[in-house]
Amino acid sequence: MVKLTAKQQRFAELVALEGMTQADAYRAAYATGNMKPETIWARASELMADRKVSGRVAELRAEIQDKAVEKELWSRVDSIGVLKEIATNQEARGNEKVSAVKELNAMHGFSVTKVEHSGTIAAQEVLANLTPGQMVRASLALLRKHSNGPERAEIVEFAQQVMEGEGFAFD
């Protein structure tokens, strides 16, 4: 770190850490009571143009950035560590362990939301309200999506119903 005067250091801190404009930082660090605004602006600009001062501002801003990155990384890494510790702690209560595991799963994208359906879906009612073109498009979309899955038989039956509705016969 380069040696600055107390006023230069204060100016650099106000610009870098407090986010002040150069003119406002100059007013706060130096005696400017009798100065015209134009003079303050010029002096603040000259001070910032000094390599020692601008270098110190850059150093302070880099320190802030490094701390922000450390804090962000700390929160994710530390969260995982703390949650893992809770989940594996022999003295933790069961609900604490379950909550920790759930949170870890959510952080890693392992959470799955299930939607259960009870009752029946009236496929005949749905089919009755579709135009033949809509039925063909729906059949093709279903076949593309599930042609190799366990729903294949259901889809084939649906496709046959659609095609029979269009005048095609299946034996």
C-alpha positions in Angstrom: 0.0 0.0 0.0 1.3 3.4 -1.0 1.6 6.1 1.8 -1.2 8.7 1.5 -1.9 11.7 3.7 -4.8 11.4 6.1 -6.9 13.6 3.9 -6.1 11.6 0.7 -6.9 8.4 2.6 -10.2 9.8 3.8 -11.0 10.9 0.3 -10.2 7.4 -1.1 -12.3 5.7 1.6 -15.3 8.0 1.0 -15.2 7.4 -2.8 -14.6 3.7 -2.6 -16.4 2.6 0.5 -19.2 5.2 0.9 -19.9 5.6 -2.8 -19.6 9.4 -2.7 -19.0 11.4 -5.7 -15.5 12.8 -6.0 -16.7 16.3 -5.2 -18.7 15.2 -2.1 -15.7 13.2 -0.9 -13.4 16.2 -1.4 -15.8 18.4 0.5 -15.9 15.9 3.4 -12.1 15.3 3.5 -10.8 18.8 2.9 -11.7 22.3 4.2 -13.8 23.7 1.3 -15.9 26.3 3.1 -14.8 29.3 0.9 -14.3 27.3 -2.4 -16.5 27.7 -5.4 -18.2 24.5 -6.7 -16.0 24.7 -9.8 -12.9 24.7 -7.8 -14.0 21.7 -5.7 -14.8 19.8 -8.9 -11.5 20.6 -10.4 -9.5 19.7 -7.2 -11.5 16.5 -6.7 -10.8 15.5 -10.3 -7.1 16.3 -9.9 -6.9 14.3 -6.6 -8.5 11.3 -8.3 -6.1 11.7 -11.2 -3.2 11.2 -8.7 -2.0 7.6 -9.3 -1.5 7.0 -5.6 -5.1 8.1 -4.7 -6.8 6.4 -7.6 -4.7 3.2 -6.9 -5.9 3.3 -3.3 -9.5 3.7 -4.4 -9.1 0.7 -6.7 -7.5 -1.3 -3.8 -10.4 -0.5 -1.5 -13.0 -1.4 -4.2 -11.2 -4.7 -4.8 -11.3 -5.5 -1.1 -15.0 -4.8 -1.0 -15.5 -7.1 -4.1 -13.4 -9.8 -2.5 -15.4 -9.7 0.7 -18.6 -9.8 -1.2 -17.5 -12.9 -3.1 -16.2 -14.5 0.0 -19.5 -13.9 1.8 -21.5 -15.3 -1.2 -19.3 -18.4 -1.4 -19.3 -18.8 2.3 -23.1 -18.8 2.5 -23.5 -21.6 0.0 -20.5 -23.7 1.1 -21.2 -23.1 4.8 -24.9 -23.8 4.5 -24.1 -27.1 3.0 -21.6 -27.9 5.8 -24.0 -26.8 8.6 -26.9 -28.7 7.1 -24.7 -31.8 6.6 -23.6 -31.6 10.2 -27.2 -31.4 11.4 -28.2 -34.3 9.3 -25.5 -36.5 10.6 -25.4 -35.3 14.2 -26.4 -38.1 16.6 -27.7 -35.6 19.1 -30.0 -33.8 16.6 -33.7 -34.4 16.9 -35.4 -36.3 14.1 -37.3 -33.4 12.7 -34.1 -31.3 12.5 -32.4 -34.1 10.6 -35.3 -34.4 8.2 -35.4 -30.6 7.7 -31.7 -30.5 7.0 -31.9 -33.3 4.4 -34.9 -31.7 2.7 -33.0 -28.4 2.5 -29.9 -30.1 1.1 -32.0 -31.8 -1.5 -33.6 -28.6 -2.5 -30.2 -26.8 -2.7 -29.0 -29.6 -5.1 -32.2 -29.7 -7.1 -33.4 -33.1 -5.9 -36.8 -31.9 -4.7 -39.7 -33.3 -6.7 -43.2 -32.1 -6.5 -45.8 -34.9 -7.0 -49.3 -34.3 -8.1 -51.7 -37.1 -7.3 -55.0 -37.6 -9.1 -58.0 -39.5 -7.7 -61.0 -40.3 -9.8 -61.4 -40.8 -13.4 -60.7 -38.8 -16.5 -63.6 -38.9 -18.9 -61.6 -39.5 -22.0 -64.8 -40.2 -24.1 -66.1 -36.7 -23.2 -62.8 -35.1 -24.1 -62.7 -37.1 -27.4 -66.3 -36.2 -28.2 -65.5 -32.5 -28.1 -62.4 -32.7 -30.3 -62.4 -32.1 -34.0 -60.9 -34.9 -36.1 -57.8 -32.8 -36.8 -57.4 -32.1 -33.1 -57.6 -35.8 -32.3 -55.0 -36.6 -34.9 -52.6 -33.9 -33.6 -53.2 -35.0 -30.0 -52.5 -38.6 -30.9 -49.3 -37.7 -32.7 -48.1 -35.6 -29.9 -48.8 -38.4 -27.4 -47.1 -41.0 -29.5 -44.0 -38.8 -29.9 -43.8 -38.2 -26.2 -44.6 -41.6 -24.8 -44.0 -44.1 -27.6 -41.5 -46.1 -25.7 -42.9 -45.8 -22.2 -45.3 -47.9 -20.2 -48.2 -45.8 -21.5 -47.7 -47.2 -25.0 -50.7 -49.5 -25.0 -53.0 -46.7 -23.8 -51.7 -44.4 -26.5 -52.0 -46.9 -29.2 -55.6 -47.6 -28.2 -56.3 -43.8 -28.2 -54.7 -43.5 -31.6 -56.9 -46.3 -32.9 -60.0 -44.6 -31.5 -59.0 -41.4 -33.3 -58.3 -43.1 -36.5 -61.6 -45.1 -36.3 -63.3 -41.7 -35.8 -61.7 -40.7 -39.0 -63.1 -43.7 -40.9 -60.0 -46.0 -40.5 -60.7 -49.6 -39.4 -58.5 -51.7 -37.2 -58.7 -55.5 -36.8 
